[in-house]
Amino acid sequence: MTAAPGADWRPALAPAIVRRYDRVRDRDLLLLPERVGVLTGSAGAVVGLCDGSRSVPDIVEELAERFPDAPVATDVPPFLERLRREGWLR
C-alpha cells in the first residue's frame, strides 16, 4: 500500500473506473473491472468533485457550502482516504 497522500492531494478516479448515473436505480455508480459500486446518500456528490483539479480541503469547502448542516469536514476526508485505499481514487 502506498503512503497516505498529503493535504495537497487532488483525488481523481483511478483510470479503470467510470462514474455513471443509473436512472433505473436513481443512483450514482462506480463501474469497476468486474464489479459495480453503488454510491448512496451524498457519496455521488463527493466523488463527482474528485476530478483531479480540487484538493481535499477544496472539496470539503465546496461540500460545506452545498450542505451547510452536514459534518463534511469530519466525514469527507476519511471517506476519500477509504476510496483511495480501495484503489478507486488516485
LINTA-V349907 format. One record per pair of residues at least 24 apart in sequence whose ideal C-beta (glycine too) atoms are under 10 Angstrom apart, sorted by the first residue. I is the first residue (numbers start at 1). GAP is how many residues later the second one is. Records with the same first field share a line. If there is no record, write none. Layout:
# LINTA-V349907
I = GAP, GAP
This chain:
# LINTA-V349907
1 = 83, 84, 86
2 = 82, 83, 88
4 = 77, 80, 81
5 = 50, 51, 75, 76, 79, 84, 85
6 = 49, 50
7 = 48, 49, 50, 70
8 = 47, 48, 49
9 = 45, 46, 47, 48, 50, 68, 71, 72, 75, 80, 81
10 = 40, 41, 42, 43, 44, 45, 46, 48, 49, 80
11 = 35, 36, 38, 39, 40, 41, 43, 44, 45, 48, 69, 70, 72, 73, 77, 78, 79
12 = 38, 39, 40, 41, 42, 77, 78
13 = 34, 37, 38, 39, 70, 75, 76, 77
14 = 69, 70, 72, 73, 74, 75, 76
15 = 75
16 = 71, 72
17 = 30, 66, 69, 70, 71, 72, 73
19 = 25, 28, 29, 31, 32, 69
21 = 27
30 = 53, 56, 58, 59
32 = 54, 55, 56
37 = 46, 49, 51
41 = 29
42 = 24, 25, 28, 30, 33, 34, 37
43 = 33, 36, 40
45 = 27, 31
46 = 26, 29, 30, 33, 34, 37
47 = 32, 33, 36, 41, 42
49 = 27, 31
50 = 30, 33, 34, 38, 39, 40
52 = 37, 38
56 = 24, 25
